[in-house]
Amino acid sequence: MRGVPEVAAAQRRWAGVARRAVRAGAEPERVFALAHAVVARWWEHALHWEQETIWPRRLHQVAGGNAGDDLEQWRIVGRDAVVFPEVVAVADALLDPAMAQLAWADSGAGQPRALPADGMFCRRLGERVDRPWLGPLAATDYGGPLTSWRGSIIRICRGTGGPPGYDNDPWWLRQENQPSTMAGQLRVLGKEKKAPGSGTMWRSTVPAEQRAQITSLVDGAQEQLIQLRGAQTGSSADVAQHLLRILSHSAALLEKALQHTVVAAVNAGVPPRDVAQWAKLSPGPLADALKAYQGAGDE
Protein backbone atom coordinates (compact mmCIF):
# COMPACT_ATOMS: atom_id res chain seq x y z
CA MET A 1 0.00 0.00 0.00
CA ARG A 2 3.04 2.31 0.19
CA GLY A 3 2.73 2.77 -3.55
CA VAL A 4 -0.84 4.03 -3.24
CA PRO A 5 -0.62 7.26 -1.21
CA GLU A 6 -4.28 8.20 -1.78
CA VAL A 7 -5.35 5.19 0.30
CA ALA A 8 -3.18 6.27 3.23
CA ALA A 9 -4.55 9.81 2.88
CA ALA A 10 -8.11 8.45 2.97
CA GLN A 11 -7.32 6.54 6.16
CA ARG A 12 -6.27 9.80 7.81
CA ARG A 13 -9.33 11.58 6.43
CA TRP A 14 -11.72 8.94 7.79
CA ALA A 15 -11.06 9.97 11.38
CA GLY A 16 -12.57 13.39 10.64
CA VAL A 17 -15.50 11.88 8.76
CA ALA A 18 -16.22 9.57 11.70
CA ARG A 19 -16.29 12.53 14.09
CA ARG A 20 -18.65 14.31 11.71
CA ALA A 21 -20.96 11.30 11.75
CA VAL A 22 -21.09 11.33 15.55
CA ARG A 23 -21.94 15.03 15.57
CA ALA A 24 -24.75 14.29 13.09
CA GLY A 25 -26.14 11.61 15.41
CA ALA A 26 -25.15 8.72 13.13
CA GLU A 27 -23.02 5.68 13.93
CA PRO A 28 -19.75 5.90 11.94
CA GLU A 29 -19.79 2.15 11.26
CA ARG A 30 -23.22 2.34 9.62
CA VAL A 31 -22.27 5.40 7.60
CA PHE A 32 -19.16 3.61 6.37
CA ALA A 33 -21.12 0.44 5.56
CA LEU A 34 -23.63 2.34 3.44
CA ALA A 35 -20.94 4.30 1.60
CA HIS A 36 -19.02 1.07 1.02
CA ALA A 37 -22.13 -0.57 -0.45
CA VAL A 38 -22.64 2.40 -2.81
CA VAL A 39 -19.05 2.31 -4.06
CA ALA A 40 -18.89 -1.50 -4.24
CA ARG A 41 -21.90 -1.36 -6.55
CA TRP A 42 -20.06 1.15 -8.73
CA TRP A 43 -17.06 -1.19 -8.71
CA GLU A 44 -19.15 -3.97 -10.25
CA HIS A 45 -20.38 -1.64 -12.99
CA ALA A 46 -16.98 -0.02 -13.59
CA LEU A 47 -15.81 -2.69 -16.04
CA HIS A 48 -18.30 -1.19 -18.51
CA TRP A 49 -17.21 2.40 -17.90
CA GLU A 50 -14.69 3.49 -20.51
CA GLN A 51 -14.10 6.74 -18.60
CA GLU A 52 -12.94 4.88 -15.49
CA THR A 53 -9.14 5.13 -15.34
CA ILE A 54 -8.45 5.63 -11.62
CA TRP A 55 -9.39 2.18 -10.32
CA PRO A 56 -7.55 0.12 -12.97
CA ARG A 57 -4.35 2.02 -12.27
CA ARG A 58 -4.79 1.69 -8.52
CA LEU A 59 -5.61 -2.04 -8.78
CA HIS A 60 -2.38 -2.72 -10.66
CA GLN A 61 -0.48 -0.76 -8.01
CA VAL A 62 -2.05 -2.85 -5.25
CA ALA A 63 -1.17 -6.00 -7.19
CA GLY A 64 2.50 -5.04 -7.16
CA GLY A 65 2.58 -3.34 -10.52
CA ASN A 66 0.48 -5.58 -12.76
CA ALA A 67 -2.49 -7.82 -11.99
CA GLY A 68 -1.63 -9.84 -15.11
CA ASP A 69 -3.62 -12.98 -15.81
CA ASP A 70 -5.08 -12.97 -12.29
CA LEU A 71 -7.19 -9.85 -12.89
CA GLU A 72 -10.47 -11.45 -11.76
CA GLN A 73 -8.92 -12.65 -8.51
CA TRP A 74 -7.20 -9.33 -7.87
CA ARG A 75 -10.49 -7.50 -8.47
CA ILE A 76 -11.92 -9.53 -5.60
CA VAL A 77 -8.94 -9.42 -3.23
CA GLY A 78 -8.03 -5.81 -3.92
CA ARG A 79 -11.49 -4.26 -4.12
CA ASP A 80 -11.81 -2.86 -0.60
CA ALA A 81 -8.31 -1.35 -0.65
CA VAL A 82 -8.72 0.12 -4.14
CA VAL A 83 -12.11 1.75 -3.49
CA PHE A 84 -11.36 2.96 0.05
CA PRO A 85 -10.67 6.61 -0.93
CA GLU A 86 -14.02 6.78 -2.75
CA VAL A 87 -15.83 5.16 0.18
CA VAL A 88 -14.53 7.86 2.53
CA ALA A 89 -15.46 10.57 0.01
CA VAL A 90 -19.01 9.21 -0.40
CA ALA A 91 -19.46 8.89 3.38
CA ASP A 92 -18.36 12.50 3.78
CA ALA A 93 -20.75 13.60 1.01
CA LEU A 94 -23.75 11.79 2.45
CA LEU A 95 -23.16 13.44 5.82
CA ASP A 96 -23.17 16.88 4.21
CA PRO A 97 -26.51 18.69 4.75
CA ALA A 98 -25.95 20.53 1.46
CA MET A 99 -26.01 17.20 -0.40
CA ALA A 100 -29.28 16.26 1.30
CA GLN A 101 -30.72 19.57 0.09
CA LEU A 102 -29.65 18.75 -3.48
CA ALA A 103 -31.45 15.39 -3.25
CA TRP A 104 -34.53 17.20 -1.94
CA ALA A 105 -34.36 19.75 -4.76
CA ASP A 106 -33.99 16.99 -7.38
CA SER A 107 -37.20 15.41 -6.08
CA GLY A 108 -39.13 18.60 -6.80
CA ALA A 109 -39.16 19.68 -3.16
CA GLY A 110 -42.77 20.70 -2.52
CA GLN A 111 -43.83 19.51 -5.99
CA PRO A 112 -42.90 15.80 -6.18
CA ARG A 113 -41.45 14.50 -9.42
CA ALA A 114 -39.34 11.58 -10.64
CA LEU A 115 -35.64 11.93 -9.89
CA PRO A 116 -33.91 13.22 -13.04
CA ALA A 117 -30.97 11.51 -14.77
CA ASP A 118 -29.06 14.80 -14.72
CA GLY A 119 -29.90 15.75 -11.13
CA MET A 120 -27.71 18.06 -9.10
CA PHE A 121 -27.17 15.53 -6.30
CA CYS A 122 -25.55 12.80 -8.42
CA ARG A 123 -23.67 15.37 -10.49
CA ARG A 124 -22.11 16.81 -7.35
CA LEU A 125 -21.44 13.35 -5.92
CA GLY A 126 -19.51 12.45 -9.08
CA GLU A 127 -17.42 15.59 -8.68
CA ARG A 128 -16.65 14.72 -5.06
CA VAL A 129 -15.15 11.38 -6.12
CA ASP A 130 -13.18 13.04 -8.96
CA ARG A 131 -15.44 11.62 -11.66
CA PRO A 132 -17.51 14.45 -13.20
CA TRP A 133 -18.90 11.98 -15.76
CA LEU A 134 -20.34 9.65 -13.10
CA GLY A 135 -23.48 11.65 -12.27
CA PRO A 136 -25.90 10.31 -14.92
CA LEU A 137 -24.68 6.73 -14.38
CA ALA A 138 -25.25 6.93 -10.63
CA ALA A 139 -28.62 8.63 -11.11
CA THR A 140 -29.97 5.86 -13.36
CA ASP A 141 -28.70 2.97 -11.23
CA TYR A 142 -32.09 2.28 -9.68
CA GLY A 143 -32.70 0.05 -6.69
CA GLY A 144 -29.29 0.30 -5.06
CA PRO A 145 -28.24 1.70 -1.66
CA LEU A 146 -27.87 5.23 -3.05
CA THR A 147 -31.48 5.17 -4.24
CA SER A 148 -32.60 4.01 -0.78
CA TRP A 149 -30.59 6.77 0.92
CA ARG A 150 -32.10 9.46 -1.30
CA GLY A 151 -35.58 8.03 -0.75
CA SER A 152 -35.17 8.23 3.03
CA ILE A 153 -33.85 11.78 2.85
CA ILE A 154 -36.74 12.87 0.62
CA ARG A 155 -39.34 11.26 2.91
CA ILE A 156 -37.81 12.99 5.93
CA CYS A 157 -37.85 16.36 4.16
CA ARG A 158 -41.46 15.85 3.11
CA GLY A 159 -42.46 14.69 6.55
CA THR A 160 -44.30 11.75 5.01
CA GLY A 161 -42.44 8.94 6.73
CA GLY A 162 -44.27 6.41 8.87
CA PRO A 163 -43.33 5.15 12.33
CA PRO A 164 -39.63 4.77 13.19
CA GLY A 165 -38.00 2.11 11.03
CA TYR A 166 -35.69 1.58 8.10
CA ASP A 167 -37.80 3.72 5.73
CA ASN A 168 -36.95 6.76 7.85
CA ASP A 169 -33.33 5.78 8.48
CA PRO A 170 -30.94 6.94 5.74
CA TRP A 171 -28.22 4.64 7.09
CA TRP A 172 -30.29 1.47 6.97
CA LEU A 173 -28.56 -0.95 4.58
CA ARG A 174 -30.96 -3.47 3.11
CA GLN A 175 -29.69 -7.01 3.01
CA GLU A 176 -30.01 -7.19 -0.78
CA ASN A 177 -27.76 -4.11 -1.08
CA GLN A 178 -24.95 -5.48 1.05
CA PRO A 179 -21.88 -6.11 -1.12
CA SER A 180 -20.54 -9.62 -1.52
CA THR A 181 -17.70 -10.53 0.81
CA MET A 182 -14.26 -11.38 -0.48
CA ALA A 183 -14.58 -14.97 0.79
CA GLY A 184 -17.93 -15.42 -0.94
CA GLN A 185 -16.65 -14.05 -4.24
CA LEU A 186 -13.58 -16.26 -4.14
CA ARG A 187 -15.76 -19.33 -3.59
CA VAL A 188 -17.90 -18.38 -6.59
CA LEU A 189 -14.79 -17.77 -8.70
CA GLY A 190 -13.44 -21.18 -7.73
CA LYS A 191 -16.70 -22.86 -8.72
CA GLU A 192 -16.78 -20.99 -12.04
CA LYS A 193 -13.32 -22.22 -12.92
CA LYS A 194 -14.40 -25.82 -12.27
CA ALA A 195 -17.84 -25.61 -13.88
CA PRO A 196 -18.51 -26.58 -17.51
CA GLY A 197 -18.32 -23.66 -19.88
CA SER A 198 -16.25 -21.58 -17.46
CA GLY A 199 -12.98 -21.77 -19.35
CA THR A 200 -13.70 -18.26 -20.56
CA MET A 201 -15.20 -15.40 -18.56
CA TRP A 202 -18.68 -13.97 -19.15
CA ARG A 203 -17.39 -10.57 -20.26
CA SER A 204 -14.98 -12.06 -22.77
CA THR A 205 -17.54 -14.35 -24.42
CA VAL A 206 -20.76 -12.34 -24.31
CA PRO A 207 -20.78 -9.30 -26.65
CA ALA A 208 -20.94 -5.94 -24.91
CA GLU A 209 -24.17 -5.03 -26.71
CA GLN A 210 -25.85 -8.21 -25.46
CA ARG A 211 -24.65 -7.64 -21.91
CA ALA A 212 -25.87 -4.05 -22.05
CA GLN A 213 -29.27 -5.20 -23.31
CA ILE A 214 -29.67 -7.68 -20.45
CA THR A 215 -28.67 -5.02 -17.93
CA SER A 216 -31.06 -2.52 -19.48
CA LEU A 217 -33.98 -4.95 -19.32
CA VAL A 218 -33.33 -5.81 -15.68
CA ASP A 219 -32.86 -2.14 -14.74
CA GLY A 220 -36.09 -1.28 -16.56
CA ALA A 221 -38.03 -3.90 -14.62
CA GLN A 222 -36.47 -2.74 -11.37
CA GLU A 223 -37.38 0.88 -12.09
CA GLN A 224 -40.97 -0.13 -12.80
CA LEU A 225 -41.23 -2.05 -9.54
CA ILE A 226 -39.82 0.87 -7.54
CA GLN A 227 -42.75 2.94 -8.78
CA LEU A 228 -45.11 0.62 -6.91
CA ARG A 229 -43.98 2.03 -3.57
CA GLY A 230 -46.54 4.38 -2.17
CA ALA A 231 -48.83 3.87 -5.18
CA GLN A 232 -51.59 2.06 -3.33
CA THR A 233 -54.06 4.81 -2.53
CA GLY A 234 -57.32 5.42 -4.35
CA SER A 235 -60.26 3.30 -5.40
CA SER A 236 -59.81 -0.47 -5.53
CA ALA A 237 -60.23 -0.50 -9.31
CA ASP A 238 -57.72 2.28 -9.92
CA VAL A 239 -55.08 0.82 -7.61
CA ALA A 240 -55.54 -2.70 -9.00
CA GLN A 241 -55.30 -1.44 -12.57
CA HIS A 242 -52.14 0.54 -11.79
CA LEU A 243 -50.45 -2.34 -9.96
CA LEU A 244 -51.33 -4.92 -12.60
CA ARG A 245 -50.10 -2.77 -15.46
CA ILE A 246 -46.74 -2.16 -13.83
CA LEU A 247 -46.37 -5.78 -12.72
CA SER A 248 -47.26 -7.01 -16.19
CA HIS A 249 -44.75 -4.67 -17.81
CA SER A 250 -42.04 -5.69 -15.34
CA ALA A 251 -42.74 -9.38 -15.95
CA ALA A 252 -42.43 -8.84 -19.71
CA LEU A 253 -39.05 -7.12 -19.29
CA LEU A 254 -37.77 -9.90 -17.03
CA GLU A 255 -38.98 -12.53 -19.52
CA LYS A 256 -36.93 -10.85 -22.24
CA ALA A 257 -33.92 -10.63 -19.91
CA LEU A 258 -34.30 -14.36 -19.22
CA GLN A 259 -34.32 -15.16 -22.94
CA HIS A 260 -31.23 -13.06 -23.65
CA THR A 261 -29.35 -14.53 -20.68
CA VAL A 262 -30.21 -18.10 -21.68
CA VAL A 263 -28.83 -17.53 -25.18
CA ALA A 264 -25.73 -15.75 -23.87
CA ALA A 265 -24.96 -18.59 -21.46
CA VAL A 266 -25.40 -21.28 -24.12
CA ASN A 267 -23.25 -19.35 -26.59
CA ALA A 268 -20.60 -18.95 -23.88
CA GLY A 269 -20.28 -22.72 -23.70
CA VAL A 270 -22.49 -23.57 -20.74
CA PRO A 271 -24.35 -26.85 -21.40
CA PRO A 272 -28.02 -26.21 -22.28
CA ARG A 273 -29.07 -28.77 -19.67
CA ASP A 274 -27.39 -26.71 -16.93
CA VAL A 275 -28.88 -23.49 -18.28
CA ALA A 276 -32.35 -25.04 -18.30
CA GLN A 277 -31.92 -26.22 -14.71
CA TRP A 278 -30.69 -22.83 -13.46
CA ALA A 279 -33.50 -20.98 -15.26
CA LYS A 280 -36.01 -23.64 -14.17
CA LEU A 281 -36.94 -24.31 -17.78
CA SER A 282 -37.88 -27.60 -19.38
CA PRO A 283 -36.20 -28.44 -22.74
CA GLY A 284 -39.28 -27.18 -24.62
CA PRO A 285 -39.32 -23.67 -23.10
CA LEU A 286 -35.53 -23.52 -23.44
CA ALA A 287 -35.80 -24.17 -27.17
CA ASP A 288 -38.58 -21.59 -27.38
CA ALA A 289 -36.37 -19.03 -25.66
CA LEU A 290 -33.56 -19.70 -28.13
CA LYS A 291 -35.92 -19.45 -31.10
CA ALA A 292 -37.51 -16.27 -29.74
CA TYR A 293 -34.12 -14.64 -29.40
CA GLN A 294 -32.96 -15.76 -32.83
CA GLY A 295 -36.23 -14.53 -34.34
CA ALA A 296 -35.79 -11.15 -32.69
CA GLY A 297 -32.27 -10.97 -34.05
CA ASP A 298 -33.50 -11.63 -37.59
CA GLU A 299 -35.99 -8.77 -37.50
Secondary structure in CASP SS format (residue, H / E / C, confidence):
PFRMAT SS
TARGET T0000
AUTHOR 0000-0000-0000
METHOD secondary structure of the structure
MODEL  1
M C 1.00
R C 1.00
G C 1.00
V C 1.00
P H 1.00
E H 1.00
V H 1.00
A H 1.00
A H 1.00
A H 1.00
Q H 1.00
R H 1.00
R H 1.00
W H 1.00
A H 1.00
G H 1.00
V H 1.00
A H 1.00
R H 1.00
R H 1.00
A H 1.00
V H 1.00
R H 1.00
A C 1.00
G C 1.00
A C 1.00
E C 1.00
P H 1.00
E H 1.00
R H 1.00
V H 1.00
F H 1.00
A H 1.00
L H 1.00
A H 1.00
H H 1.00
A H 1.00
V H 1.00
V H 1.00
A H 1.00
R H 1.00
W H 1.00
W H 1.00
E H 1.00
H H 1.00
A H 1.00
L H 1.00
H H 1.00
W C 1.00
E C 1.00
Q C 1.00
E C 1.00
T C 1.00
I H 1.00
W H 1.00
P H 1.00
R H 1.00
R H 1.00
L H 1.00
H H 1.00
Q H 1.00
V H 1.00
A C 1.00
G C 1.00
G C 1.00
N C 1.00
A C 1.00
G H 1.00
D H 1.00
D H 1.00
L H 1.00
E H 1.00
Q H 1.00
W H 1.00
R H 1.00
I H 1.00
V H 1.00
G C 1.00
R H 1.00
D H 1.00
A H 1.00
V H 1.00
V C 1.00
F H 1.00
P H 1.00
E H 1.00
V H 1.00
V H 1.00
A H 1.00
V H 1.00
A H 1.00
D H 1.00
A H 1.00
L H 1.00
L C 1.00
D C 1.00
P H 1.00
A H 1.00
M H 1.00
A H 1.00
Q H 1.00
L H 1.00
A H 1.00
W H 1.00
A H 1.00
D H 1.00
S C 1.00
G C 1.00
A C 1.00
G C 1.00
Q C 1.00
P C 1.00
R C 1.00
A C 1.00
L C 1.00
P C 1.00
A C 1.00
D C 1.00
G C 1.00
M H 1.00
F H 1.00
C H 1.00
R H 1.00
R H 1.00
L H 1.00
G H 1.00
E H 1.00
R H 1.00
V C 1.00
D C 1.00
R C 1.00
P H 1.00
W H 1.00
L H 1.00
G H 1.00
P H 1.00
L H 1.00
A H 1.00
A H 1.00
T C 1.00
D C 1.00
Y C 1.00
G C 1.00
G C 1.00
P H 1.00
L H 1.00
T H 1.00
S H 1.00
W H 1.00
R H 1.00
G H 1.00
S H 1.00
I H 1.00
I H 1.00
R H 1.00
I H 1.00
C H 1.00
R H 1.00
G C 1.00
T C 1.00
G C 1.00
G C 1.00
P C 1.00
P C 1.00
G C 1.00
Y H 1.00
D H 1.00
N H 1.00
D C 1.00
P C 1.00
W C 1.00
W C 1.00
L C 1.00
R C 1.00
Q H 1.00
E H 1.00
N H 1.00
Q C 1.00
P C 1.00
S C 1.00
T C 1.00
M H 1.00
A H 1.00
G H 1.00
Q H 1.00
L H 1.00
R H 1.00
V H 1.00
L H 1.00
G H 1.00
K H 1.00
E H 1.00
K H 1.00
K H 1.00
A C 1.00
P C 1.00
G C 1.00
S C 1.00
G C 1.00
T C 1.00
M C 1.00
W H 1.00
R H 1.00
S H 1.00
T H 1.00
V C 1.00
P C 1.00
A H 1.00
E H 1.00
Q H 1.00
R H 1.00
A H 1.00
Q H 1.00
I H 1.00
T H 1.00
S H 1.00
L H 1.00
V H 1.00
D H 1.00
G H 1.00
A H 1.00
Q H 1.00
E H 1.00
Q H 1.00
L H 1.00
I H 1.00
Q C 1.00
L C 1.00
R C 1.00
G C 1.00
A C 1.00
Q C 1.00
T C 1.00
G C 1.00
S C 1.00
S H 1.00
A H 1.00
D H 1.00
V H 1.00
A H 1.00
Q H 1.00
H H 1.00
L H 1.00
L H 1.00
R H 1.00
I H 1.00
L H 1.00
S H 1.00
H H 1.00
S H 1.00
A H 1.00
A H 1.00
L H 1.00
L H 1.00
E H 1.00
K H 1.00
A H 1.00
L H 1.00
Q H 1.00
H H 1.00
T H 1.00
V H 1.00
V H 1.00
A H 1.00
A H 1.00
V H 1.00
N H 1.00
A C 1.00
G C 1.00
V C 1.00
P C 1.00
P H 1.00
R H 1.00
D H 1.00
V H 1.00
A H 1.00
Q H 1.00
W H 1.00
A C 1.00
K C 1.00
L C 1.00
S C 1.00
P H 1.00
G H 1.00
P H 1.00
L H 1.00
A H 1.00
D H 1.00
A H 1.00
L H 1.00
K H 1.00
A H 1.00
Y H 1.00
Q H 1.00
G H 1.00
A H 1.00
G H 1.00
D H 1.00
E C 1.00
END
